[in-house]
Amino acid sequence: MIKGLIFDFNGVIVDDYPIQKEAWNYISQVIRKKSVTDLEMINVIRGVPAKDTVSWMSNNSLSPERLNKIVEEKATMVKKLFAQSSLFCLNKGLAEFLDELKFKNIPRTIATSSSLEDMQFSFSRLGLNKWFDINLVIYNDGSYKGKPAPDPYLKAAAKLNLSPSECAVFEDAVSGIKSAHAAGSDTIVAVGSDERLKKLNQLMGVKICIHNFTEINLDNLLNVE
């Protein structure tokens, strides 16, 4: 039986795929002289720490200083795009879903590859403190392996004092789903467009596919087999 919920951030709490792709296109042009493809976004980039993605794009050829500079440049670009874009908002139906979780006192947290600074910005901009305790959020601080390693979801479940098998996970990325399943979660909700869901639905642990949070029923989720 499911007792707690863990949410990825980018692509789940906010449907920011176009923003992230624009930023990664710019970085890819700088490093590889070509844009990223949708398949690369789905299979390699989404849900992975930015430093790992930049290393992959450069074939591990960058100095640590240059690598960090590009990661910072990407983060700055995304923040500017977030500030300008109407896309930086809660996913459709999510506020109502989170209200229901809060009313029913369902334990919940976020496991993200974003930094603490990014999370603080997002909490302030989106009012996430209404539903989440930022002290329970698992973010990328460089102290553990990022997705697709199981570490983020192991840590997130521990923050809720639950086992991963007792947690349902909302994810939009191959790396994130692999991370959650490797941690022990077998109730994963894939979130995304039809094209992405076709790919994500094939992965182990995925039990439900939704385009947004108007399509999820909490009672059904908590009792999924």
N, C-alpha and C positions, 0 to 999 in steps of 0.2 A: 504494500500500500504506500502511495506517495504521501509524504509528510511535509515536504518543503520544495521550493522552486528556486532555480538558479537561472539567471538571464545573462546571455551575452549582451554587449552594449551596441556596437556598431552593426547596423543591419537588423537589429532586433528591437531594442528600445527606441532607437531612431533608425528610420529607413534611409540611410545616407549613402547608399551604393553609388549614385551618380557623383556625389561630392568626393568620395574616396577614390573613385576611378579617375576623376579629373586630376586630383593631386598625384596619384601614382603614374598617370600618363606623363605628367611633367617630369617627375623624377626619372622615369624610364627613358624619356627622350634625352635627358642629361647624361645618363649612364650608358644606355644601349642604343641611342639614336633611333628608337622606335617606340610606339605606344604599346600598352599592355592590352592583351586580348581578354574577352569575357571569360574564356576558359582559364586563363592564368589567374584572373581575379578570384574565380570560384575555387580552383584546385590548389593554388599556391599562396595567394596573397591574403585573402580574407581571413581574419582571425589570428594571423601570425604577427608577432612583434615586429615593428617597423625595422629594427636593426637587422633582424633575420632576413627580411625581404630585400633590403638594400644589399646585404651580403650576397644573397642569391642572384640579384640582378647584375652584380659586379663580378660574379664568380670568385668572391672572396679576395679581390685584388686591391681593395682600398686600404689605406692606412687607417688606424683607429681614429685619428683626428678627422680625416676626410669623411669617414663613415658617420661619425657622430654629427658632423656639420650637416650632412645631407638629411639625417634623421630629424634634426632640429628644424631644418628648412621645410621638410614635409609637414611637421607638426604645426609650424607657424602658418603655412599655407592653408591647412585644413581649418584652423581656427578662424582665419580671415573669411574663408568660404562659409563656415558655419554662421558667422556674424552677419553675412550678407544674404544667406539663402533661407527661403521659406521651408526648405526640406529639413532644416534642423529643428525638428519638433517630435513629440511623442508619436510613435507608430499608431496608426488608426485603431481605435478601440482599446488602446493600452491603459489610458487613465481609468476607464470604467473597470477594466479587469483588475488593475492594481487596487482600486477602491474596494472591490470584492475581496481580494486577498487580505487587505487590511481589516475589513469588517469581520472576516472569519478567522483572523489571527493566524494566517498561514505563514510560517517562516519563509523568508525570501532574501536573496542577495544577488549581486552582480559579479561575474567573473569575466574580466576583459583584458585584452592585450594593450589597452591604453595606459598612459601614465597617471600617476596621482594628480598631477597638475591638470591633465585633460579631464579627469573625473570631477575635480573641484569646479572647473569651469562649467561642465555639463550639469552638475547638481545645482549650481547657482542659476544657470540659464533656464533649466527645465523644471526647477522646483522638485527635484527627485527626493529631497529630504522628507517630503510628505509621505513617501512610501518606503524608502530605504534608509538604512543606517550606513553612512559612508565608512564607518569604522569596520563594517563587516564586508566591505567590497574588496575583492581580490583584483589587484591591478598589477601592471608590469613594473616591478622595482628592480629587476635584474638579479634577484636572489634565488630564482628557481627557473626551471625549464618552462618555456612558453608552449602554447598549443602548437602542434598536436600532442605533445607530451601530456600525461594525465594530471600533472601537478596543479594547474589552476582549479580544476574541479574537485580534486582531493582537498585542497585548501578551502574552497568555497563551502563544501559540505561540512567540513570540520568547524567552520565559522558558525554554522547553523546547529552544531552538535548533532548532526545526522550522518549516516553513511551515504555515499553516493547512490547506492541502490534505492535509497528512500527519497531521492530528489529527482524531480522532472527538470529537464534542461531545455531552454529555448536557444536555438542556434541557427545561424544562416550560412555557415561556412563548413567546408569539408574538414579543415584542420580542427575546428571547434567541436564538431560531431565526433571525430576520432578521439579527441582529448576527453570528452565526456564519457564515451563508451569505454575507453581504456581505464578511466577512473573507476568504472563500475556502474555507471548509470545506464539503464536499459530502457528508459522512458524519455526519449528525446523528441522534441517538437521542432521540426524544420520550418523555417520562416523565409519566405521569399517569393519571387515571381514564378510563373509556370515553368520557365526555362530552367531556373535554378532548382526548383523542387523536383524536377525529373531526375536530376543528378543526385540531389541530397537524399531522395527517397530510397535510393539503392544502398545506402550505407547502413551498417549494423547499428542497431539501437533506435533507429528512427521509427516511431510509432504513429505519429500524426504529422500532417503537412498543412500549413496554413499560409495564406497570403498576408494576413494581418490579424489583430486580436479580436476582431468582431466574429471570427470563425472558431473560437475556442470556447469550450464549455468546461468550467472548472470542476464540477462534480464528476464529469466523465473522465477528466484528466487525472483526478486524484484516485480514481478506481480503475485505471487502465490496467489491462493484464498483458 
